[in-house]
Amino acid sequence: MAESPQDQIHVNPNLNDLVSGISETTQQAQVLREQRDVNGVVHQMLIIGLGISTSLMVFGLALDLFFHRVPPTVVPNLGDVFSRMLELRPSGFLAAGLLVLIITPVLRVVGSIFAFLYERDYLYVGITMLVLIIVIVSMILGKG
């Protein structure tokens, strides 16, 4: 019995991938998943920092409204922030919210360094470290 031409044709199960030019091995797929996971962690750092900052500021404003005080116009010293928070003074919570809001992007840069190290992308590790050094130097020089 002769085989028909249809019996001789083999169709690859990944035909759509072959036609579109996307051929991904399981190892490549795993690397892409890990990169998305690392980027997701760094993204979550921003979301969590924003949430903490917002919560601190809203709590400080609520204390201001509860005690019928005028919101502070001067940011207290870094050492005074925590003592004011322990005393439940609104200015401590407002200042802490601002500090968290300022520190969050810096922590994201630090997190990005670890993400690039994990991915073994040393060029971007160097670039991100340079960005971190610039941010730290500008914070130190901008103090006065």
PyMOL commands that set and color helices and strands:
alter all, ss='L'
color gray80, all
select helices_A, chain A and resi 5-8+15-20+26-67+78-86+90-118+122-141
alter helices_A, ss='H'
color red, helices_A
deselect
rebuild
show_as cartoon
